[in-house]
Amino acid sequence: MKTQLKQSSLISTGITGLDDILSGGLTRDRLYLIEGEPGAGKTTLALQFLLEGVRLGESVLYITLAETAQELRAVAASHGLSMEGVHIHEVIPSESMLDPEEQYTMFHPSEVELGKTTQDILSAVEKLKPVRAVLDSLSELQLLAGNSLRYRRQVMAYKQYFSTRACTVMLLDDRTAVNGDLQVRSIAHAVISLDQSMKDYGSERRRINIVKYRGVKFRGGWHDYTIVHGGITVYPRLVASESRVLAKHKQLSSGLSTLDILLGGGIEEGTSTLIAGPAGVGKSSLAAQFIHAAIDRDIPAAMFLFEESTSNLLNRADGLGMNLRTSLDSGQLTIQQIDPAELSPGAFAHAVCEAANRGARVIVIDSLNGYLNATPDERFLTTHLHELLTYLGQLGIVTLLVGVHQGLLGGNMTTSIDASYIADNVILMRYFEAASEVRQAISIFKKRGSQHERTIREFSMSSNGIKIGPVLRQFHGIMTGIPTNTNMDKASSSGDTHA
C-alpha cells in the first residue's frame, strides 16, 4: 500500500533516463529548479515535461519571459514534437518599449515592470489552472527584482502560490544574470543541473546532475545525456552493485578444440576476456571466432566496432570460413559501428547494456584502444569500463575485449590498458621470428574462472579458418619475439661433443 501511494505521488518528467536518476520521477505539486548555461537543453527538457502532461490529459502551461511562442514552436518542431495541447503565455516587452516616450523617468523599471510581470503570470495561471507549468527564465525575474532580497522573496511567493494550486512547476535558470545568485537552490524542492563542456576533439560533452532532491534517495553524480531528434536522452550512470546476483555459470566453447584445451575448457559465462597483442596478429579474428561458435549454438551475440567497418569485418570473416552475414540478417548477431569522438562513456555503456537487454549473451568490444585514444580527456574511462564489465558479468554475459599492444616484436610491448584491473581473463598473442618467417603464437596469460594450460602454442589463419597448433616446445624465448630453437642448440651441442 505504501508503495502504491509513493508511486502515485510521483509524476514522470517525460524522459525515462531522468526518471531513473530521480528514483521514479518528480514529487507532485512541488517547485523545481532546472539550471544550466544557454544551449544546455533546459527548454527541450521543459517541453518534454509538459508534453508528458499533455499525453496524460493534463492542462499544461509554458510561461516565457524571453522567447516568443514562435521560437518555442520552432524548437519543438526541430525535434519532431507537436505543441498541440501546450498553452504558451508570453510575458515579454512589446516593441513599443523602443519608443523613447515609453521609457520610465521617475521610477526604476523594476519597480513598475516586476509588478506587471507578476500580475500577468498569475492571471494566466488562474485562467488555465495548469497541473504542470514552466517559467522561463529566472534570470529575467532576477534582473527585474533589482536586488537579491527582493528576488528571493519573489521566488518564495511563487512557491507558496503554486503549492496551493496543485501544480508542479519547473523554473528555468540560464545563469546569465550579472551576480549569478544561487540562493533559489535553497528554495526549490529539487535542483537539476545541466552542464556542457567542449572537448579538444569531437562534439561537446553534456552531463546532468541532481544537486538536491528533498526526501528522495536519488542516483548521485554526473550522468551523460545527449540532445537528439526527439528531445533529450539521459544515460544514467551505471552502478554495477545494483545488479549483483549469485549464480553458477557454464563455459562457452571457442569452437576450436585445441583452444578450449588451452583455456581449460572454454570461457566461463559472466567473465570478461582481454585479447591482447600487436596490430595484425589476429585478435579481431579470434574474437570473431568466439562469435561464430556462439551463433552455431543459437546464442545471440553483439559486436561494437571502433576502428574496423562492418563491411571489412564481414569480408574478413568470409575469408576465414565464418559465415556471419546470415546471422546478421536474421538478427541473431548485431554489429554497431561506434564513432568515439561523438559518443560519451555513458552513451556507450547504455548502448552495450541495451544489446544485453535485447538478449545478447556474447559481446565483443573492438577495440578498447580506439576508444581510449579518442577520449583522452576522460580521466575515469577505465573506471567506466570496469563498471560496465562488472554489470555484464553479473548478467552472465561473456564479454570479449580487443586490446592493441604498441610495438610488434619483443617483450617490452606496452598498452594503455591495465589488464589485471579490466579483465578476468587475458589471452596474449605474439609475433615471433623463426626460420626467416614471421609467425604467431598464443598463450593464456591469466584466467580467473578455472585452471588453464600454461603453454605457448602456434596460431595461424587461412581460408580453412583459425588453427591452434601444437605446443612450441622446440623454441625458447618466444615472448622476446626472436626465440632460439632448442632442438638446433642440442644438435649443435651434440656435434661438438662427438667431434
N, C-alpha and C positions, 0 to 999 in steps of 0.2 A: 504494500500500500504506500509506504514511504517512497519507494522507487517511482511509482506512478505519479505521485504528487510532485516529486522532484523533476521528472521529465516534463510534466505538463507546465511547469513554471519556467521552462526554457523555450526560447524561440531560435530558429535557425538563422544564421547570417546569410544563407544562400550560397555559401562556399564550404564545401564538405571538409576540406583540409583545415580551414579555420575553426569550424565547429569541433573538430577532433582536438585541436590545441586547447580550445575553451572548455573541454570536458562536456560537450553536448550542445553548446550554443550560448546565447545571452540570456540572463535573467530578465524576465518581463518587467516592463514599467520602470526601467532604470535609465540613467543618463550615462552615455559612453563617449569617451574622447578618442578620436582617430587622428593621430598626428603623423606628419611626415613632410618632407620637402616637396616643392612643386614637381609634379611628374611621377611621384611615388605610387600613385594609383588610388588615392583616397576617394575621388569621385566615382571611379569604377567600382570600388568596394561598396560605397554607399548605394549606388544604383542596384547592385546585386542584392543588397539587403532589402531594399524597397520592392524590387521585383519578386522576391520570395514572398513578401507580404501580399502582393497582387495575386500571386499563384494560389494563395490560401484564402483569397476573397476578402482581404483586409483593406481598409482605407489607409492610403499612404500619402505622405506629403514631403516634397523637396523644397525647402526654403533656401533660395540662393541670394546672397548679398554681393556676389561678384560676377558670376557667369550668367548669361542670358538663357532663357528656355531653349532658344535655337541652338546655342552652343552645347547644352546638355543633351539635347536630342541627337546632335551630331556625334557626341561621344558614344552614346548608346548604339547608334547606327553603325559606327565603326566596329563594334563588337557583335553586330547582328542581333542586338537586343531591341525589343519593342517597348516603347514607353507608354503604351496604352494602359490606362489604369493608374498611372503615376501623376499626381497633381503637382504641378510646378508653380511655385509662387515667387515672383521676382520682387526683391526689395533692393533695388539698385537706383542710383541717382539718374534722373532723366536728363536728356540733353539740354534742358532749359538751365541747368546748373552752369552752363558755359556762358550764359548771359551775365555781364557784369552787374546788371541791376538786381540779379537774384542772389548776389553774394551777401553774406552776413557782415555787418559793420559793428553793431553794438554788442553782439553776443558771439561767443566762440561757437563754431559749427557743432561741436559735440553737445553743447547744451540744448540745441534745438533738434539736431538730426537723430540723436540717440533715442529721444522720446518718441519721435515719429516712427523710427525703425521698429522699436519695441511694440508700439501700438499696431503697426502693420502686421507684424508677426503674430501677435495674439489674436487679431481679427481673423486671420487665415486659419489658425488652429481652431478657434471657436466655430467657424463656419463648417470646416470639413471633419472635425473630431477624428483625427487620424489615430490609428493603432501604432503606426510606425512613422517617424519623422526624422528628417535630416536637416541640419542647419549648417550651411556652407557660406562663409567660413568665420571662425572665431577671430581671425586677425582683423577683419573689418570691424567687429564689435569692440575689439581692444583699442583700435585707433579712435573709434567714436567715443569710447568711455573717457579717454584722455589720461587717466591715471590708474594705477594698479588696484587701489581700494575700490573705486567705482566699478572697474571691470570685474573684480571678484564678486562684488555684491550683485552685479547684473547677472552673472552666470549662476550664482546661488539662487537668485529669484527665478530664473528659468527652470532650474532643477526642481524647486518646490512647486512651481506652476504645473509642469508636466507630470509630476508624481501623483497629482490629484486627478489626472485625466486619463489614467490607464493607457499611457503612451510610452513606447520605448524610443528613445531619442539618441541619434548619433550627432555629435558635434565634431566638425572637421576643422583641424588647425594646420595651416600650411607653414607655420613658423616664420612668416615673413614680417611680423611686427617688429618694431625697432628694438625693444628691450628683451624680446624672447621670453616673456613671462610664462613660467611653467606651473603656476600655482593652481591652475584648473585641474591638474593631475590629482590634487588632494580632494577636489570636489566630486569628480567623476567616480562612478561605481567601478569602472574598469578603464584601463588605458591601453590602447593598441597602437604600437609604434611601427611605422613603415620606414625602412631605410633602403637607400640605393647608393651604390658606390661604383665608380668607374675603375676597371682593371687596366693594367698596362697593355693587355691584349684581349681581344674578344669583346663580347657585349657586356653591359653593365650587370652588376650583381645586386639582386633585390632580396631583402630579408625582412621578416616580420617578427616582432617580439611583444609578448604580453607583459607590460610593465607592472600592472597590478590588476587584480580581479577579486573584489571583496567576497569572502566566504566560499571561494571555489578553488579547488586544487587543480590548477591548470598546468599544462606542459610548458615549463620554462625554457629559457634560452632562445637563441635565434633559429628561425626556420626559413628556408628558402621559399620564394614564391616567384611566379612569372606573370606577366600580363600578356595574354594571347587573345586571339579572336574568340570571343565568348566571355571574356572577363578575366578575373584573377584566379589563378590556380595556386593553392598553397600546398607545400610538401612538408608535412610535419617531421620534425627531427626524429630520426629512427632511434628508438630505445630498445635494444635487444632484450633487456631484462624483463620486459613486459610479456615476452612470449616463451619464457622458459618452461620446458617440459622434460620429463624423464621418459626416454624411450630407447628400445633396443633396435639398432639398425642393421640391415643386411649389407653385404658387399656388392658393389657394382663391378661387373666384369668389363675389361677393356676390349673384349672380343679377340684378343691375341693371347693364346695360352702361355707363351713364354713370358710375356709382360705381366700376366697375372701371377706367375711364379715369382717374378722379380718383386712384385707388390705384396706378396704374401697372401694372395687370393683375390685381390682387387682393391678397389677404393671403397671405404665404408660410407654409407649414406650419412648425411649430416656433417661431412667434413669438407674442408677447403684444401685444394691441392695447387701448389705453385709449380708450373713447368718453366724452369729457368734455363737459360743458355744463350749463346751468341746469336746474332741475326742469321737466318737461313738454315739453322741446324735442324729444323723440323718440329719446332714447338707447336705451332698452329696446326700442323698436320696431325700431330699426336692428339691435340685437343679435339680435332675433328673426328679422330678415330673413336674416342670415347662417346661422342655424339652419335656416330654411326652405330656403335654397339648398342647404345640405349634405344635408338629408334628400331633396331632389329627386334628388340624385346618389347616393342609398343610402349616405351617410356617417353613421354613428351619432353622436349628439350628447347632451350633458347640460347642464342648467341648474341653477344654485344660486341661489335667491332669498332675499334677506334682508329685503326690505320688502314686495314685492308677493306676493299669494297666487297659487297655481297657477290658481285659477278666474278671477281677473282677467286674468292673462296670456293664458289661452286665449281669453277673450272679446274681449280687445283684438286678438289675432291674427286672430280670425274677422272682426272689423270691418275689418281691413286686407286681407282676402282670403287670409290664410295659414292653411292647414289643418294645425295642429299636433296636433290631437286623435287623428287616425288613427295617426300615428307614435308618439304616447304610448301608445296602446292596444297597438300591436304590439311595443313595447319598443325601437324604434329611437331613440326620444327618452326620456330620463329627466329628471324635474323633481323637485328636492328643496327643500322649504322649510326654511330654517335659522333657528333661534332662537339668535342670537349670545349672548344672556345665559346660555344653558345649554351653550354649546359652546366648548371651548378651541381655541386655534390649532392644536394638534397633532391634535385630533379632526377639525377642519375639513379640514386638509391630508390626513388619512387618507381622508376621505370623497371628496375630489376625486380622489385617486390611485386609489381603488377604482373610480370611474367610468371612469378611463382604462384600468385593467386589464381592465375588462369590455368595452372596445372603443371607447369614445367618442373621436372624433377632433377634435371641436369642443366646447369647454367655455365656457360663459358664467357669469360671477360677477357678480350684480346685487343690490345694488351694494356697492362697497367702503366707501362712507361709512357705511352702516348697521352694518357690521362694526366699523369703526374707532370709531364713536361709542359702540357698545355695550360695547366693551372698552377704555375709556380708560386703564386701569392697565397695559396690556400695552405696555411701552416698546419692545419689539423686534418689534412686529407687522408693521411694514414689512419687516423682515428675514425674518420667517417667509414673507411673501407672495413676496418676491424668490426665496427658495429654492424655493418651490412652482412659480413660473412658470418658473424655470430647469430644474427637473426635468421639467415638462411639455414644455418646448421641446425638450429632448433626446430626448423620445419622439416628436417630430414632430407634436405636438398644437397646434392653433390655439386660443388662449385669448383670450376677449373679456372685458374688464373694464368695468363701467359706473361712472363717477365723477361725482358731482354737484358742480357749482360753486356756491358761495354767492353769491347775487345773480342778477339777471335780465338787466339791460342794462349795458353799459359794459365797458371793458377792464380794470377792476380786480377782476374776479371772482376769488375765492380758492378754494383747495381744500386739504384736509389731506393730499393725496397728492402725492408727488414724482414727477411723470410721467416725467421723464427717467431716474429710477432704477428705477421699477417696470416700465415697458412699453417694448417695441421700437418700437411704432407708436402714434401719438396721432391720433385723429380728433376734431377740435374742432367743436362745434356751438354756434350763437349765435342769439339773437333779435335782430332789428333792426326799427326802425320805418320805414315808407315809406308815403306817401300815407294817413296816418291808419290804418294797418293794421299789426298785429304779424305779422312774417314770420320765417322761419327760414333760416339759412344753414349750410353745411357746408364744411369745408376739412380738408386733411391737414396737420397741424402738424409731424409727424415720422414718418419711415419709414426703417428701417434696411435692409430687405431689397432694395429696388430704388428706382429713380427714381420720382418721383410728380409729379402735376400740382400746381402751387402756387397755383392759382386758388381763388376763393371762389364756390361755386355755391348756388343756392337749393334748399332742402329742403322737401318738402311731403308730407302724408299724406292719404289718402282711402280710400273703400271699394274703390278700384281698386288700393290698395297704396301703396308709397312711390315717390316720384318725385324724381329729382335733376335740377334744371333747368339751363339754360344758365349760363355764367359771368356773374356780376353786374358786368359792365364799366361799367354806367352809374352805379354807386354808388362813392363814396369814403368810407372811414371806417366800414365795416360793423362792425369789431371794437369800435368805441366804442358800438354799439347805436343811435346816431342818425346815420346816414350822410347825406351830401349827394348829390344827383342831379347828376352832372357834365353830363348832357345839358341839363338845365334851366339850369345855370350858363352853358353855352356859348350856349344860345339867348338868355338874358338879356344876355350879353355882346355877342352879335351884334346884338341890338336896339339897345343903347346906341350901338354904332359907327355903325349905319345912321342913327340919329337925328342 
